[in-house]
Amino acid sequence: MPQTLRSTSMFTPCGFSPHLHTSKEDEQGGLIFQDGNLTSASLDALIQHLIPTTDYYPEVTYIFTFLLSSRLFIEPHELLSRVCHKCIEQQRLDDPVLDKARIRKFGPKILQLLTEWTETFPYDFQEERMIGHLKDMIHRIAPCDEAYWKKMNQLLQTLNQKLATLNHGQEGIVKINAAVSDKLVAFKNKPPSIQREILSVCSDPYTLAQQLTHVELERLSHIGPEEFVQAFVHKDPLDGTKTCFSEQKKTSNLEAYVKWFNRLCYLVATEICMVSKTCVAVFYHLLDVPV
């Protein structure tokens, strides 16, 4: 199976990438490959390549790349709707009598795709429409195997727990930002007469560094990969007046982390500048550096 390495170069809102034209020999079902790598295709072809069948499942690298980059051209709820519609049509899930043998081969694969989506991009499922599409698909295949009900419950339970954790983190960020803003206003109105040194708060440098690392890792854990894509794309590259779906970006966690990083840098710079000239001279003397 050809590998998938490229992301945004794979497609444009108009369909095919204008920069890549390979021979007809490399085209497979609307997908254009170059040296064994998927490089370009129409949006419909890429969606079809994402959809599992009874004897096919997309590569993990393709699933991640497509789910990440496709949001620049199609909203997640619309993408999931189209995926479900194609699955219903191709697997005849609307038939009065289902082909249980075929569904038992297809079911685990579509469940795996939905699981990977919810685990990698949980923020997408904050929308009720996403949960609705997910439940509808599982309800259609569940009559063929009772185990699907159990898997659906596990999937939803794991998703709800993850969303609850992420929402709790976002609420904490809002409270911290509000507290920092209040302190900045207070400092401007009435600057403190004595600036406390950081070691007066925590006398052990190792413990301080450890706690700062814990805070940083916690903030990083709340950032979804889609935030990095949405943060840097503002408009349709082919039409400077038309905004992409990414205008409705949700980058609060990434922006909060940047603010935290900047505050930490300012803190370090302040602590360095607060050191007395005598201490600096001694420090340079120990390093055998001329002052």
Secondary structure, 3 states (H helix, E strand, C coil): CCECCCCHHHEECCEECCCCCCCHHHEECCEEEECCEEEEECHHHHHHHHCCECCECCCHHHHHHHHHHHHHCCCHHHHHHHHHHHHHHHCCCCCCCCCHHHHHHHHHHHHHHHHHHHHHCHHHHHCHHHHHHHHHHHHHHHHHCCHHHHHHHHHHHHHHHHHHHHHHHHHHHHHHHHHHHHHHHHHHHCCCCCCCCHHHHCCCHHHHHHHHHHHHHHHHHCCCHHHHHHHHCCECCCCCCCECHHHHCCCHHHHHHHHHHHHHHHHHHHHHHHCCHHHHHHHHHHCCCCC
